Structures are given as structure tokens and as C-alpha cells.
Amino acid sequence: MKAAPLLAILTALVIPWPAFAQEARAGCTSQVAEVLQSVGLSDNNIRRKQDLRQYVGGSRRRVSGLHIWVWPRDCDGRFVIYLDRICRVTNTYTMGECRFEGHDHVE
């Protein structure tokens, strides 16, 4: 075994993944739950939720953030949450007929 691949393997074992790597696998769940709770949304009044990962880079793509789309049961539209690569909420807005106080609306 050559030194370079061995070094890469040992580095991967010793250096922990960034916090986002673990959170991204879970969809930044605690941060998303906090935002949803702030607008009164829970599993009971959500029709559908979709997590979309945003990537950057060519052949070595990495996750740069998440877009969470939420379709509430009580309005015809969706609530969108953007998070950066370390699960900080960077933007939220509503679309369609959905409106939540304190959040922008996009047509």
C-alpha cells in the first residue's frame, strides 16, 4: 500500500467530519423543527415535506446547503426553508396561498 492512500485513510479516521456532515444526513432536523414550530406547523398539519440538497463543485461535489419544502395542509402552497452547510437558517419564504407572519412571500 502506498503512503498517500494510507495517509488519506488514517486522516479520514482521525479527523472528524464537520458538524454539517452529520446534520445533513438527518436533514438539519432540530433547526428545521424550530422554524416549523415558530409558524405553528407540526407533523399533524403538514401534507408533505421534501429535503433538497444543494451541491457545489465538479467531480468532488459537496453539499453547500439544504432547501426544505413544506406543504401545509391548510393552505395551497408551500413554506420554504434554506439552510447553509452548517445548518444555519439563511432564508425562509412562502409560496402560493400560504402566508406566515414574519416570512417573505414569493409568487
C-alpha positions as CSV (number, residue, x, y, z in Angstrom):
1,M,0.0,0.0,0.0
2,K,1.4,3.4,-0.9
3,A,1.8,6.1,1.6
4,A,-0.6,8.6,0.1
5,P,-3.7,6.3,0.2
6,L,-2.8,5.1,3.7
7,L,-2.4,8.7,4.8
8,A,-5.8,9.6,3.4
9,I,-7.4,6.6,5.2
10,L,-5.8,7.5,8.5
11,T,-6.7,11.2,8.1
12,A,-10.4,10.2,7.5
13,L,-10.4,8.1,10.6
14,V,-8.7,10.7,12.9
15,I,-10.2,14.0,11.7
16,P,-13.9,14.2,12.5
17,W,-16.5,15.1,9.8
18,P,-17.7,18.7,10.0
19,A,-20.9,19.1,12.0
20,F,-22.8,19.6,8.8
21,A,-21.9,16.1,7.5
22,Q,-23.8,14.5,10.4
23,E,-26.6,17.1,10.5
24,A,-27.1,16.9,6.7
25,R,-27.8,13.2,6.9
26,A,-30.5,14.0,9.3
27,G,-31.7,17.0,7.3
28,C,-30.8,19.6,9.9
29,T,-33.8,18.3,11.8
30,S,-33.5,20.4,15.0
31,Q,-33.1,23.6,13.1
32,V,-36.0,22.8,10.7
33,A,-38.2,21.7,13.6
34,E,-37.6,25.0,15.4
35,V,-38.6,27.0,12.3
36,L,-41.7,24.9,11.7
37,Q,-42.7,25.2,15.3
38,S,-42.4,29.0,15.1
39,V,-45.0,29.2,12.4
40,G,-47.3,26.6,14.0
41,L,-46.5,23.7,11.8
42,S,-46.2,20.1,13.1
43,D,-46.4,16.6,11.5
44,N,-50.2,16.8,12.0
45,N,-50.7,19.8,9.7
46,I,-48.0,19.1,7.1
47,R,-49.2,17.4,3.9
48,R,-45.7,16.7,2.6
49,K,-42.1,17.7,3.2
50,Q,-39.1,17.4,0.8
51,D,-35.4,17.9,1.6
52,L,-33.3,19.0,-1.4
53,R,-29.5,19.2,-1.0
54,Q,-27.7,22.0,-2.8
55,Y,-24.3,21.0,-4.2
56,V,-21.2,22.8,-5.4
57,G,-18.1,21.6,-7.1
58,G,-17.4,19.5,-10.1
59,S,-16.2,15.9,-9.7
60,R,-15.7,16.4,-6.0
61,R,-19.2,17.7,-5.2
62,R,-20.0,18.7,-1.7
63,V,-23.2,19.7,0.0
64,S,-23.4,23.5,0.4
65,G,-26.8,23.7,1.9
66,L,-30.4,22.4,2.1
67,H,-33.7,23.6,0.8
68,I,-36.6,22.2,2.8
69,W,-40.0,22.5,1.0
70,V,-43.1,22.0,3.3
71,W,-46.7,21.8,2.0
72,P,-49.0,22.7,4.9
73,R,-52.5,21.0,4.9
74,D,-54.4,24.3,5.5
75,C,-53.1,26.3,2.5
76,D,-52.5,25.7,-1.2
77,G,-48.8,26.4,-1.5
78,R,-45.6,25.8,0.4
79,F,-43.2,27.1,3.0
80,V,-39.5,27.0,2.1
81,I,-36.6,27.0,4.4
82,Y,-33.0,27.5,3.3
83,L,-30.1,26.3,5.5
84,D,-26.4,26.7,4.9
85,R,-23.8,24.0,5.1
86,I,-23.6,24.2,8.9
87,C,-27.4,24.1,9.3
88,R,-28.0,27.8,9.9
89,V,-31.3,29.1,8.6
90,T,-30.4,31.6,5.9
91,N,-33.8,32.3,4.4
92,T,-37.5,31.4,4.7
93,Y,-40.5,32.3,2.5
94,T,-43.9,31.2,1.5
95,M,-45.3,30.5,-2.0
96,G,-48.8,30.1,-3.4
97,E,-51.7,30.9,-1.0
98,C,-49.6,30.2,2.2
99,R,-48.7,33.1,4.4
100,F,-46.8,33.2,7.7
101,E,-46.2,36.4,9.6
102,G,-42.6,37.5,9.6
103,H,-41.7,35.5,6.4
104,D,-41.4,36.8,2.9
105,H,-43.9,35.7,0.2
106,V,-42.8,34.9,-3.3
107,E,-45.2,34.5,-6.2
